[in-house]
Amino acid sequence: MTPAAAPLDEMVDGAGRLRPHWRGVLAGFADHEGGGMAGAAHRIARVFEEEGITSLLPGEVPSLGQASWRCDPVPMVLPDEEFALLAAGLAQRARLLEALLADLYGPQALLADGTIPPELVLANPAFLRPCRDAGATRHPFLHCYAADLLRAPDGRWHVVADRTSRAGGIGHALENRRIMARALPAVLRGHPVRPLRPFFELWQDALARLAPPRAAPGQDSPRVALLTPGVHHKLWFEHVLLARELSCALVEPGDLAVRGGAVFLKTLQGLQPLDVLLRRVPGRGLDPLEFDGAVAGVPGLLDAARQGAVKIANEPGAGLVEGAGIAALLPALAPRLLGEPLLLPQPETLWLADPAAMAAVRRDPAGWALRPARGGSGASAPMPPDPAARGRDWVASRVLAPSVVPCVQQGGLVPLPLRLRLFLVQDGARWHALPGGLARVQGASGLLAKDVWVLNREEAHTAGAAAQPQPPMAIRRAVGELPSRVADNLFWLGRYVERLEGGARLQRATLTRLDRGTMLPREQAELSALFLCLRDAGLAEPEDQPTAGTTGPLREALLRGIQPGGAIAELLAQVARLVEAVRDRLTADMYATFTLPLRALRIAAQQSGGLAGLEALLGQVLRYTASVAGVAAENMVRAGGYTFLDLGRRVERAQSIAAQLRFSLAQPPARLEGGLKLALELCDSVITYRSRYLGVLQPAPALDLVLADPGNPRGLGFQLHAIRRLLAELPGGGADLAQVAALLVAEVEALPALVQASPAQDAATTALPPVLARIEAEVAQLSDAVTRRYFALLPALQAVGGAPAGAPPLLAGAA
């Protein structure tokens, strides 16, 4: 057995001296005024926590042992000369993999002459037969590429894995740099570190160059989108970052449609063509028509790509060459395909189909790591009980001791093993490397990331991509190009925020009465009405109904709502989910406002004790929902996402107000005064009523304030006016829906006058609940119509039989 060599230390040389490129970096930390390295680590951790840069959803409470993304303050430092050698070696390797893919998905000459065993390709699940093109016309197969490297004890960097399918992690590298610049600006400014921004500018331009030629060129700039699996994917945060940095749309498979052989994005204004898809979805997840319907995907997408209507980067089958079996052949393939040997070595790799290779591994099992021969670049596996039985399924790679880098642990520096990932993009002519990367170390507390600094030479200069001529663009201010899914998420975010606020107001009003001790008959009637409101809102069950002298079940119901699985807790989770789903539409300040208090709320909900703690929590909820509404109103463009966010809030508030007034006014005429007081309280209109009418409480004035007054933001009329105005601003038939809302406005505004004209106002008021129930149902129908027209993109409902004369289109269709 060969004795293992000691790992190389990145910071010091064999004589124990600091390497030159590390001296200035460590000196910068020594001069840092924020408490040295321990203080720097604390600042970075705090920024990551504040901004939710983890694998968690924004409002999620970390559970014990749950890992999150962490960044060490001490960077991994590479001199410019060393980085240039790595960039050249990886560019060569990318060219080799591109040539290999072109053959395996094209003429397959390497299979025909036996250079590559067919079973490593044809039996490989990463080989996607629908992507085969015998003419090999769909270049490039690789647009972006990443490789994992480690430095062996001999001082040379070795490529240990190729990432050709989706090359994940580049967004995290960008975010590590941004956080370092924010948390430790003086340390970063004090060194000639090459910036990352020019690389992304070049990448943006390279994506535009991939666009297929248009039938009518010059009409529009190329339309590029990043295709993500969705908010539940573990790299969703990175997809959001990349879409922003590359100025492209962030889309999910459900957002796309293929019509007439072209690919379109479903927007509020209809179908908008797409030219390039930067793929972050597995190849087999792209098209159900090509893979036996086993995936969701976009039906017809691969056929559109084959016909040249859209370019997918990287090509769906590019993950084939990530497999360990293919990697074992690369050193021998380089001279044939490129006419030169590999510049960067890789660990000795043996395919165990060869008996001699199997024997070598058997002699030294601890010196080798096994990986499946077929499939993607998976993690190493232990030696199976009898690999000789299926040696063709396994590849063994020589285990190399990785170099170590200094990391801040317990306030000091500790050497930990390093794995480095570098990223490249090609612009059609040559490959360009990101002057940085993603370094990862494995510590006692889990995986830790490092920013990668490439130090500039004094004479070096940084240049971005050359500006490309673009045709003039038409000025647009409409909401129509918003993707339907985004509008749907914003609409429901508004609804759930409003539902959360309404539930908190109901619970707080109920707590106020429960705290009074012995209740008068009027107060018991108010509590009964509040219980009906709570039950209607899903915050109480029928068995929780208070009876004379018994309010214990209702108290338990209120406390149950904030426990895990309770109604309030579920509303907080829904808000968190939807905030993350629209993250790419929120600025950093808006995202922080939406998420930091939400996370604190969810922690407080788990820690609150008793009704007193619940009351304090409900106050926090109301302040949170008010801040969300205020920040959205002041920061979101009206002809954009705000339209649907506000529309969702107004629809939800209109329904809840109608329901609450329905229960409040369902009183005998003799007890109507208590119902009117409750109605004013639930509509937050008590002070306004007093200032207008002093202490005299009468039905018509009270109803005018909570129903018809267009200036009362807590009244039903205000919501309906807002719904009408917002619908009128929408494209594609919004005016028809606005007409329905206008009819509701007219009906609601007429109710106070009808009550005032009645000789018995109390009786006329107690007769309103059925009218309010109908209005509530019609608002729900209006919401369904918005969903059909703008989110599901379904045709309008059609009436069966004749519609009533004069009925508006929506009500006629819903009859």
C-alpha positions, -999 to 999 in steps of 0.1 A, spaced: 0 0 0 14 34 -10 16 58 20 -7 88 17 11 120 10 5 150 34 -19 176 20 -5 208 7 -12 240 26 -24 268 4 -13 295 28 23 285 37 51 269 17 72 239 27 94 260 48 65 273 69 66 308 53 35 326 41 31 325 4 34 360 -12 -3 363 -23 -16 355 12 5 381 30 -16 411 21 -49 393 27 -41 383 62 -26 417 70 -59 433 59 -78 412 84 -53 421 111 -59 458 104 -97 453 103 -114 474 130 -144 451 134 -129 426 158 -105 408 135 -114 375 119 -139 365 145 -157 398 141 -156 394 103 -172 360 106 -199 373 128 -207 402 104 -210 378 74 -232 354 93 -255 382 103 -258 395 68 -266 360 55 -292 356 83 -308 390 75 -311 383 38 -322 347 41 -294 334 18 -299 298 28 -317 267 16 -347 278 37 -378 295 26 -379 331 38 -403 327 67 -392 292 77 -378 286 112 -346 266 111 -350 233 128 -323 216 148 -295 203 126 -308 220 95 -280 232 73 -278 266 58 -255 284 34 -225 299 53 -195 318 40 -161 319 56 -146 355 58 -111 343 48 -112 340 9 -94 314 -12 -67 335 -30 -53 327 -65 -25 346 -82 -35 358 -116 -8 337 -133 -21 305 -116 -57 313 -125 -47 319 -161 -32 284 -163 -64 269 -147 -86 289 -172 -66 277 -202 -67 241 -190 -105 242 -184 -111 259 -217 -92 230 -234 -113 205 -214 -145 222 -224 -135 220 -261 -128 183 -256 -162 177 -241 -179 197 -268 -162 176 -295 -171 144 -277 -208 154 -274 -208 164 -311 -197 129 -320 -218 109 -295 -250 128 -305 -239 130 -341 -220 105 -363 -209 83 -333 -176 75 -350 -160 68 -316 -186 42 -309 -182 26 -343 -144 21 -340 -146 9 -304 -127 39 -289 -156 43 -265 -174 11 -253 -210 14 -264 -224 4 -230 -209 35 -215 -231 55 -238 -261 36 -251 -269 21 -216 -263 54 -199 -295 70 -186 -279 104 -193 -278 96 -230 -310 112 -243 -319 95 -276 -344 121 -287 -315 146 -287 -295 126 -313 -288 145 -345 -268 125 -370 -259 156 -389 -245 172 -357 -258 206 -366 -269 218 -332 -237 233 -320 -227 244 -294 -237 215 -271 -220 234 -242 -226 270 -236 -216 271 -199 -193 246 -181 -180 241 -146 -154 218 -131 -145 208 -96 -108 208 -88 -85 199 -59 -48 205 -55 -29 173 -48 1 170 -26 24 173 -57 11 209 -60 -8 204 -92 -45 211 -96 -66 180 -107 -100 180 -123 -122 157 -102 -156 163 -118 -171 179 -149 -204 198 -147 -218 199 -182 -255 197 -177 -264 228 -156 -231 240 -140 -248 250 -107 -232 272 -80 -222 303 -100 -250 323 -84 -237 314 -50 -202 325 -60 -216 359 -70 -236 362 -38 -205 353 -17 -186 382 -33 -215 406 -28 -218 397 9 -180 400 14 -182 435 -2 -211 445 21 -198 430 53 -160 436 48 -157 465 23 -124 478 36 -108 443 34 -119 438 -2 -110 473 -14 -75 469 0 -66 443 -26 -64 441 -64 -92 416 -67 -106 410 -102 -143 419 -103 -170 394 -114 -194 418 -131 -177 419 -165 -181 381 -168 -218 383 -164 -220 412 -189 -201 390 -214 -224 360 -205 -255 381 -212 -242 391 -246 -232 355 -254 -268 343 -246 -282 368 -270 -258 356 -297 -273 321 -294 -307 333 -306 -318 316 -339 -322 340 -368 -356 356 -370 -379 354 -400 -382 392 -398 -348 403 -383 -345 437 -365 -379 437 -350 -369 429 -314 -339 421 -293 -335 384 -287 -357 372 -259 -338 351 -233 -353 332 -203 -339 311 -175 -359 279 -171 -361 268 -135 -379 239 -119 -396 263 -95 -396 277 -60 -392 243 -43 -359 235 -60 -329 237 -37 -312 261 -61 -342 284 -66 -323 313 -49 -294 309 -74 -319 309 -103 -334 342 -91 -299 357 -88 -289 346 -123 -320 358 -139 -315 392 -124 -278 394 -132 -284 383 -168 -315 405 -173 -336 376 -185 -370 363 -176 -373 337 -149 -398 310 -161 -410 276 -151 -421 249 -175 -458 257 -169 -451 293 -181 -442 281 -216 -462 268 -246 -452 255 -280 -474 268 -309 -466 263 -346 -432 249 -338 -421 280 -318 -418 285 -280 -438 312 -263 -441 326 -228 -476 329 -215 -482 364 -204 -513 385 -195 -512 400 -230 -510 366 -247 -481 345 -260 -447 362 -263 -419 344 -284 -387 332 -267 -354 327 -285 -331 312 -259 -336 291 -228 -308 289 -202 -317 255 -188 -318 248 -151 -342 218 -155 -329 183 -160 -329 172 -197 -355 145 -190 -377 171 -174 -381 192 -205 -406 175 -227 -432 149 -217 -438 140 -254 -402 128 -257 -400 109 -224 -432 89 -222 -451 116 -203 -431 108 -171 -424 145 -166 -443 177 -166 -421 198 -189 -432 217 -220 -449 195 -246 -431 199 -280 -401 218 -266 -375 194 -279 -390 194 -314 -390 232 -314 -353 230 -305 -346 204 -333 -363 227 -358 -341 256 -347 -369 277 -333 -353 280 -299 -318 274 -285 -315 255 -252 -283 260 -233 -268 237 -224 -282 211 -248 -305 186 -229 -282 157 -234 -250 174 -223 -249 156 -190 -238 124 -207 -201 134 -205 -203 140 -167 -202 103 -161 -172 87 -145 -169 61 -172 -165 88 -198 -140 107 -176 -118 77 -175 -113 79 -212 -107 116 -215 -68 116 -213 -67 91 -242 -94 110 -262 -77 144 -260 -49 137 -285 -73 122 -310 -100 149 -308 -78 180 -301 -44 169 -312 -29 177 -278 -27 162 -243 -48 175 -214 -32 206 -198 -48 198 -164 -45 163 -150 -72 143 -134 -69 116 -107 -60 82 -121 -93 66 -131 -99 29 -140 -130 13 -155 -134 -20 -135 -145 -39 -166 -107 -45 -170 -96 -74 -148 -62 -58 -143 -79 -26 -131 -100 -46 -107 -70 -64 -93 -52 -31 -88 -81 -17 -68 -84 -49 -48 -48 -46 -37 -53 -11 -23 -90 -6 -16 -84 24 7 -66 42 -21 -95 43 -45 -130 58 -45 -157 41 -65 -183 58 -86 -210 44 -110 -197 42 -145 -228 55 -160 -250 85 -151 -241 120 -139 -211 130 -118 -223 115 -86 -206 112 -53 -181 84 -46 -194 51 -31 -179 25 -8 -165 -7 -24 -194 -30 -30 -193 -66 -15 -183 -81 -48 -177 -55 -76 -161 -82 -97 -196 -96 -104 -206 -62 -120 -172 -45 -125 -185 -29 -157 -208 -8 -136 -180 8 -116 -152 32 -120 -124 37 -95 -105 70 -90 -73 74 -71 -79 91 -38 -60 124 -35 -54 143 -3 -68 178 -10 -49 209 -1 -60 228 30 -69 265 35 -73 286 66 -108 289 79 -122 308 109 -133 283 135 -139 292 172 -123 326 167 -90 312 152 -77 299 119 -79 262 113 -67 244 81 -96 226 63 -96 205 31 -106 225 -1 -126 218 -32 -127 245 -58 -153 250 -86 -146 272 -115 -170 284 -142 -167 291 -179 -189 305 -207 -183 305 -244 -192 334 -266 -192 314 -299 -155 319 -305 -137 312 -272 -142 302 -236 -141 328 -208 -135 319 -172 -152 336 -142 -123 354 -124 -134 338 -91 -154 307 -82 -169 287 -55 -146 272 -29 -160 247 -4 -145 233 28 -158 206 51 -156 216 88 -168 201 120 -201 220 117 -208 212 81 -201 226 47 -186 261 44 -182 283 14 -154 307 5 -152 336 -19 -125 331 -45 -102 360 -51 -81 362 -83 -55 389 -77 -48 412 -106 -14 419 -120 -5 456 -118 -5 460 -155 -38 440 -160 -70 458 -168 -106 446 -167 -128 449 -198 -164 439 -202 -183 427 -233 -183 450 -262 -216 468 -267 -238 452 -293 -260 473 -317 -297 469 -308 -327 481 -328 -348 509 -311 -374 495 -287 -409 508 -284 -418 524 -251 -441 502 -231 -460 510 -198 -486 482 -198 -489 453 -174 -495 429 -203 -460 413 -205 -461 400 -169 -460 362 -169 -493 347 -159 -478 326 -132 -461 356 -116 -494 376 -117 -512 346 -101 -486 344 -73 -488 382 -67 -526 380 -66 -526 352 -40 -498 369 -20 -521 399 -17 -550 376 -7 -531 357 19 -516 388 34 -550 403 37 -564 370 50 -537 370 77 -546 405 87 -583 398 88 -577 367 109 -556 387 133 -582 414 137 -609 389 144 -589 371 170 -579 403 187 -615 415 188 -624 381 203 -596 383 229 -608 417 240 -642 403 249 -628 372 266 -607 393 289 -637 412 302 -649 385 326 -686 384 331 -703 395 299 -735 414 294 -761 399 270 -751 424 244 -714 414 247 -724 377 245 -743 384 213 -711 402 199 -690 372 209 -714 348 192 -712 369 160 -674 369 163 -674 332 166 -694 329 134 -668 351 117 -640 330 131 -656 298 119 -662 312 85 -626 322 83 -614 287 93 -601 299 127 -626 279 148 -646 247 147 -683 243 154 -675 226 188 -656 258 199 -688 278 200 -691 298 233 -721 291 255 -734 308 286 -705 309 310 -683 286 289 -656 301 267 -628 276 273 -631 258 239 -630 292 221 -599 302 240 -582 269 231 -592 275 194 -574 308 194 -542 293 209 -545 264 185 -544 287 155 -508 298 161 -494 263 168 -478 243 140 -506 232 116 -529 259 130 -548 284 108 -526 314 115 -494 293 113 -505 280 79 -513 315 67 -478 326 77 -464 296 58 -484 305 27 -472 341 27 -436 328 31 -441 305 1 -455 332 -21 -429 358 -11 -403 333 -23 -422 326 -55 -421 363 -65 -386 369 -52 -373 379 -86 -399 407 -87 -389 422 -53 -360 446 -47 -336 437 -19 -352 462 4 -387 449 -3 -376 413 1 -360 421 35 -392 440 46 -413 410 35 -391 383 51 -373 395 82 -404 403 102 -421 372 88 -393 350 101 -395 367 135 -433 362 135 -430 324 129 -404 321 157 -426 342 180 -456 320 172 -438 289 184 -426 306 216 -458 326 226 -474 314 258 -510 318 267 -535 344 256 -513 373 267 -486 361 243 -511 356 216 -523 392 219 -488 405 215 -483 383 185 -515 395 169 -502 431 172 -470 420 154 -490 404 127 -510 436 121 -479 457 120 -463 433 95 -493 433 71 -494 471 73 -457 473 64 -461 449 35 -489 470 21 -470 502 26 -437 490 11 -456 476 -19 -475 508 -25 -444 529 -24 -420 507 -43 -439 487 -69 -446 501 -103 -484 504 -108 -484 490 -143 -467 459 -132 -469 434 -103 -485 458 -79 -518 457 -99 -523 421 -91 -509 423 -55 -534 451 -47 -562 434 -66 -557 403 -45 -558 423 -13 -590 442 -24 -608 410 -34 -600 393 -1 -609 423 20 -642 428 1 -652 392 8 -641 393 44 -659 426 51 -691 413 35 -689 381 56 -682 400 88 -710 425 83 -733 396 74 -727 380 108 -726 413 127 -759 425 114 -777 391 118 -793 403 151 -828 408 163 -838 444 158 -838 450 195 -801 441 197 -790 458 165 -769 484 184 -744 458 194 -742 445 159 -736 480 145 -708 486 171 -691 454 161 -694 463 124 -677 496 131 -650 479 152 -642 452 126 -640 479 99 -617 500 121 -641 529 117 -651 537 153 -631 569 156 -643 581 122 -679 575 132 -675 594 164 -659 623 148 -687 625 123 -718 618 144 -706 622 180 -723 596 202 -754 590 183 -755 555 167 -780 550 139 -781 523 112 -780 544 80 -750 565 89 -731 535 102 -739 515 71 -729 544 49 -695 544 65 -688 507 64 -705 500 31 -707 529 8 -682 556 17 -655 555 -11 -630 572 12 -630 546 39 -602 521 32 -618 496 56 -652 498 40 -667 475 14 -674 503 -11 -637 514 -11 -627 478 -20 -652 475 -48 -642 509 -63 -605 498 -62 -614 464 -78 -632 483 -106 -603 506 -112 -577 479 -112 -597 457 -135 -602 485 -159 -564 488 -162 -559 452 -172 -555 442 -209 -575 417 -228 -611 422 -216 -605 438 -182 -632 464 -190 -658 436 -190 -648 426 -156 -647 462 -145 -683 466 -156 -693 438 -132 -675 455 -104 -692 488 -112 -726 471 -108 -716 458 -74 -705 493 -65 -738 508 -74 -757 481 -55 -737 486 -23 -738 524 -25 -776 522 -27 -780 501 5 -776 530 31 -802 551 13 -827 522 12 -822 517 50 -826 554 57 -858 556 36 -873 527 56 -898 536 84 -881 509 105 -844 512 100 -835 485 125 -856 459 107 -844 470 73 -808 466 85 -813 431 99 -827 421 65 -793 429 48 -773 397 56 -788 377 26 -779 407 3 -744 407 17 -740 370 13 -749 374 -24 -724 402 -28 -697 381 -12 -705 353 -37 -704 377 -66 -670 390 -56 -658 353 -54 -672 348 -90 -653 379 -101 -621 364 -86 -627 332 -104 -632 351 -137 -598 369 -132 -582 335 -126 -596 320 -157 -588 349 -179 -553 359 -167 -538 330 -148 -552 298 -163 -557 314 -197 -590 296 -202 -619 308 -223 -647 327 -207 -675 307 -191 -706 303 -213 -741 303 -200 -763 273 -205 -796 285 -218 -806 322 -220 -790 347 -197 -812 373 -180 -818 404 -201 -792 431 -193 -769 407 -173 -732 416 -176 -710 391 -194 -694 376 -162 -727 370 -144 -743 356 -175 -715 331 -179 -715 322 -143 -753 317 -141 
